[in-house]
């Protein structure tokens, strides 16, 4: 039977069980939160991103989730610096040009700050003179740091990035730093 774990990854935690950094490195890894043998992350979530990370012991499922060829949808809640205009949202929807080529169209909409959002440690640095807003972005491709690069390309730098959904799984009901079986 396939083991599937849904983990609400905190900020500043690596999406792996060991840290292959320097000897002096004290970076947090999945092993500080999950003690289930034989499961591995299906895809990655950057250290400075939060939210849903799916882990499994099934290599085929892991590949299906992580491989761009299967186009598994992933939804992100993104706090950006600035106020998103229709022009910027439409640019994200139709695709933007990055150094590694044009992105596929994305589903994008402005949202209110998500309800029941946990505080981030350390907190996001705010500037009193610069507004911020939240976007919900759904992608079906998975380039390295894609959401951050896309929002930057339209002039809206990402302040906070939370993956809410992978395929049919969400972080609903999972506290930050906790996990549950799917």
Secondary structure, DSSP 8 states (H G I E B T S, - for coil): ---EEEEEE-TTB-SSSS--S-TT---B-GGGT---TT-EESS---TT-EEEEEEES-HHHHHHHH-GGG---EEEEEEEES---HHHHHHHHH--EETTEE----EEEEE---TT----SS-----TTS-EEEEEEEES---TTHHHHHHHHTT--EEEEEEEEETTEE-TT--TT-EEE-
